[in-house]
Amino acid sequence: MLDKRAFLMATAASMARFGSASAQGSAPVKKIVFWAGPKEHGIPGRHEYQRDLTELAWQLEHATNLRGVKPVVMVVSKPPRDISELEDADALVIFGNGAWLKTETGILFPQDQDTDGRTYDAEHTDWLNKLDAVIKRRKMGLAIFHYTMWVDNWVGKRFLMDWFGGNWLPYSSHNPVDTWTVSPLPVRHPILNGIQPWTYRDEMFSRYFLYHDPRRTELLQAMPATASNGGPDPVSWIFNRPDGGRSFVWGGSDFHDNMHNVAAYRKYLLNGIAWIAGLDVPAEGVDAPAPPADDPPIPMVQRGGPPRGPVTPSP
């Protein structure tokens, strides 16, 4: 005969599991939009914005300990004038060209050489203000990676500072290719859940301009193998914006094969995206299978015509 106490305990456990499942089932799904810029920079295997973001989106969909994610990858060959996809978005992840070279298309800003260095034309200024408005109205999570931070125009730098609480300054900051040892800083934050140090080859954006701001928390530092490349330097941080949204900056992500070969690197980015979207990062970090060798199937939206091919090899 079943012991009464054991029966009650089993019943309570079953009800708890049911309640937890019901709560998860009723939780709102977080829509995460990925803006992937055109492949115009670097040899094949470098600056693969669409491939990197598609594989991150696939991993979020297949995570074993994370629910309630709806990723949408937008392949954009220029700043997308139609931002209607953001009206119900909880987070926006941006990875594309910066504003360095006239032969490329910046994902957020016109190329610096096509401006007076201080302002943008009325059309692009209006677009930036509309983008800023929806970000703040939605308290939308934001993430930005690597070369996307390259902008020297005063207005562009002001928007990035407002959104991310720090800037990468062309010709003053640093982005050497080297073998980097990346390690968590001595802070507690959900994005660092389950993260162990890793060493890999990358072009790491570093020496950011980070003025004192209690709303910003540096999470990772990186040390290059070559002494002349300096370090260790902060290479990733979060920013709790005044509007209530969350922002996340990461300086690496040049070499695409790292997405397949470095598990800690993948987990760190997945944790960051989950956090800006308002999801609870699991205590062990987001667990997801490695992305498949072929481009995984993810819903995509094309904006701005067909992307151009790579035109400017980087060293």
C-alpha positions in Angstrom: 0.0 0.0 0.0 1.4 3.4 -1.0 2.5 5.4 2.0 0.2 8.5 2.5 3.1 10.9 3.0 4.9 9.6 -0.2 1.6 9.9 -2.1 1.2 13.5 -1.0 4.8 14.4 -1.9 4.4 12.7 -5.3 1.2 14.6 -6.0 2.8 17.9 -4.9 5.7 17.3 -7.2 3.5 16.5 -10.1 1.4 19.6 -9.5 4.6 21.7 -9.4 5.8 20.3 -12.7 2.4 21.0 -14.2 2.3 24.5 -12.9 5.8 25.2 -14.2 5.0 23.8 -17.6 1.8 25.8 -17.7 3.6 29.0 -16.8 6.2 28.3 -19.5 3.5 27.7 -22.0 1.7 30.9 -21.2 4.9 33.0 -21.1 5.1 35.5 -24.0 7.5 34.5 -26.8 10.4 36.9 -27.2 10.9 38.1 -30.8 14.6 38.6 -31.6 15.4 40.4 -34.8 18.9 39.9 -36.3 20.2 42.5 -38.8 22.9 40.9 -40.9 24.8 43.3 -43.1 26.1 42.5 -46.6 29.3 40.5 -47.0 31.5 43.2 -48.4 34.5 43.1 -46.1 37.2 40.5 -45.8 38.1 37.2 -47.5 35.7 34.3 -47.3 35.5 33.1 -43.7 35.8 36.5 -42.3 33.1 39.1 -41.5 30.4 36.5 -42.4 27.6 38.5 -40.8 24.7 36.5 -42.3 26.3 33.1 -41.5 27.2 34.1 -37.9 23.8 35.5 -37.1 21.9 32.7 -38.8 23.8 30.1 -36.8 23.2 32.0 -33.5 19.5 32.2 -34.3 19.4 28.5 -35.1 21.2 27.7 -31.8 18.6 29.8 -29.8 15.8 27.8 -31.5 17.5 24.5 -30.6 18.6 25.4 -27.1 17.9 22.6 -24.6 17.3 24.8 -21.6 15.7 28.0 -23.1 12.2 28.4 -24.3 10.1 31.3 -25.7 12.4 32.5 -28.5 11.3 33.6 -32.0 14.4 34.5 -34.0 14.0 36.4 -37.4 17.1 37.0 -39.5 17.0 40.0 -41.8 19.6 40.2 -44.5 20.0 43.9 -45.2 22.2 45.3 -48.0 21.8 48.9 -46.6 20.1 50.5 -43.6 16.6 49.1 -43.7 14.2 52.0 -44.3 11.2 49.8 -43.4 11.6 49.1 -39.6 8.1 47.7 -39.2 9.6 44.3 -38.1 10.8 46.1 -34.9 7.3 47.2 -33.8 6.8 43.9 -31.9 10.5 43.0 -31.4 11.9 42.5 -27.9 15.6 42.6 -29.1 17.7 43.6 -32.0 21.1 42.1 -32.8 23.2 44.2 -35.3 26.2 42.8 -37.1 27.5 44.4 -40.3 29.9 46.8 -41.9 31.0 49.9 -40.0 31.4 53.3 -41.8 35.0 53.0 -42.8 35.3 52.4 -46.5 33.5 54.1 -49.5 33.3 50.7 -51.3 31.1 49.2 -48.5 27.6 49.7 -47.1 27.3 50.6 -43.5 24.5 48.7 -41.7 23.6 51.7 -39.5 25.3 54.8 -40.9 26.5 56.2 -44.2 30.3 55.8 -44.8 32.2 58.5 -43.0 33.9 59.7 -46.3 30.4 60.5 -47.7 29.6 62.9 -44.9 31.1 66.1 -43.5 32.1 64.1 -40.4 29.6 65.8 -38.2 26.1 65.4 -39.6 24.0 63.2 -41.9 21.5 64.3 -44.5 17.9 65.0 -43.4 16.6 61.6 -44.7 19.2 59.5 -42.7 18.8 61.7 -39.6 15.1 61.2 -39.7 15.6 57.4 -40.0 17.9 57.3 -37.1 15.5 59.3 -35.0 12.7 56.9 -35.9 14.9 53.9 -35.1 15.8 55.5 -31.8 12.2 56.2 -31.0 11.0 52.6 -31.5 14.0 51.3 -29.5 13.2 53.5 -26.5 9.4 53.0 -26.8 9.8 49.2 -26.8 12.6 49.3 -24.3 14.1 47.0 -26.9 17.2 44.9 -26.1 20.2 45.8 -28.3 23.4 43.9 -29.2 26.2 45.0 -31.5 29.3 43.1 -32.6 32.8 43.9 -33.8 33.2 46.1 -37.0 29.7 47.4 -36.7 31.0 49.9 -34.0 33.4 51.6 -36.5 32.0 55.1 -37.0 33.8 58.5 -36.9 30.9 60.8 -37.6 29.8 62.9 -34.6 26.1 62.1 -34.9 26.8 58.4 -35.4 29.0 58.3 -32.3 26.4 60.1 -30.3 23.7 57.5 -31.2 26.1 54.6 -30.4 27.0 56.2 -27.1 23.4 56.7 -26.2 22.5 53.1 -27.1 25.5 51.3 -25.7 27.3 53.5 -23.1 30.6 53.4 -24.8 32.3 53.8 -28.2 35.1 52.3 -30.3 37.1 55.3 -31.7 38.6 54.9 -35.1 42.3 55.6 -35.2 42.5 55.7 -31.4 41.0 52.3 -30.4 42.5 49.0 -31.4 41.6 45.9 -33.5 44.6 43.6 -34.1 44.4 40.1 -35.3 46.1 37.9 -32.7 45.6 34.9 -30.5 43.5 36.2 -27.6 42.8 34.7 -24.2 39.4 35.9 -23.2 38.3 35.7 -19.6 35.4 36.9 -17.4 36.1 39.9 -15.2 35.4 39.6 -11.4 31.7 40.6 -11.6 28.5 38.7 -11.2 26.1 38.8 -14.1 23.7 36.3 -15.8 25.6 36.6 -19.2 28.6 35.1 -17.4 26.6 32.0 -16.3 28.6 28.9 -17.3 31.3 30.9 -19.0 34.9 29.7 -18.8 38.0 31.4 -20.3 38.9 30.5 -23.9 41.8 31.2 -26.2 41.4 31.6 -30.0 42.4 33.6 -33.0 40.3 36.7 -33.8 40.4 40.3 -34.8 39.4 41.8 -31.4 38.0 45.3 -31.2 39.5 46.7 -28.0 40.7 50.0 -26.3 37.1 51.3 -26.3 36.3 54.7 -24.9 34.5 53.8 -21.7 33.8 56.9 -19.5 32.6 56.3 -16.0 28.9 55.2 -15.9 27.4 53.1 -13.2 24.8 51.7 -15.7 27.6 50.0 -17.6 29.3 46.7 -16.5 32.3 45.3 -18.2 32.1 41.5 -18.5 35.1 40.2 -20.4 38.7 41.1 -20.9 41.1 39.8 -23.5 44.8 39.5 -23.6 46.7 39.1 -26.9 49.6 36.8 -27.4 51.7 39.6 -28.9 53.0 42.0 -26.3 53.0 45.0 -28.6 49.2 44.6 -29.0 48.7 45.7 -25.4 46.1 44.3 -23.1 44.4 43.1 -21.1 41.5 45.3 -22.3 37.7 45.1 -21.7 36.2 43.7 -24.9 32.5 43.2 -23.9 30.0 45.0 -21.6 26.4 45.5 -20.9 24.6 48.8 -20.5 21.3 49.3 -18.6 19.9 52.2 -20.7 18.0 55.1 -19.1 14.9 54.1 -21.1 14.8 50.7 -19.3 16.2 48.6 -22.2 19.3 46.4 -22.1 22.3 46.7 -24.4 25.2 44.3 -25.0 28.5 45.0 -26.8 31.0 42.3 -28.0 34.3 43.1 -29.8 35.1 39.8 -31.5 33.4 37.7 -34.2 35.7 38.2 -37.2 36.5 34.5 -38.1 33.4 32.5 -38.8 35.0 29.1 -37.9 35.1 30.1 -34.3 31.3 29.7 -34.2 31.9 26.0 -34.8 35.1 25.4 -32.9 34.8 27.4 -29.6 31.9 26.4 -27.4 32.5 29.0 -24.7 32.4 31.8 -27.3 29.1 30.5 -28.7 27.6 30.2 -25.2 28.7 33.7 -24.3 26.9 35.3 -27.3 23.8 33.2 -26.7 23.7 34.2 -23.0 24.0 37.9 -24.1 21.2 37.7 -26.6 18.9 35.9 -24.2 19.6 38.5 -21.5 18.9 41.6 -23.7 15.6 40.0 -24.7 14.5 39.8 -21.1 14.9 36.0 -20.8 16.2 34.3 -17.7 19.7 33.0 -18.5 20.0 29.5 -17.1 22.5 29.0 -14.2 24.7 26.9 -16.5 24.3 29.2 -19.4 22.4 28.6 -22.6 23.0 25.0 -23.8 22.6 24.5 -27.5 24.1 22.1 -30.0 26.9 23.3 -32.3 25.5 24.8 -35.5 25.3 22.5 -38.5 28.1 22.7 -41.1 25.6 23.8 -43.8 23.6 27.1 -43.3 20.7 26.2 -41.0 17.2 26.9 -42.1 15.9 30.1 -40.3 13.1 32.4 -41.4 14.8 35.3 -43.3 13.6 38.6 -44.6 15.5 40.4 -47.5 15.7 44.1 -47.4 17.3 46.6 -49.8 18.0 44.4 -52.8 20.7 41.6 -53.3 23.8 42.0 -51.1 27.0 42.7 -52.9 29.9 40.3 -52.7 33.1 40.9 -50.8 35.1 43.8 -52.2 37.7 44.7 -49.7 40.0 42.0 -48.3 41.2 42.6 -44.8 44.7 41.4 -43.9 
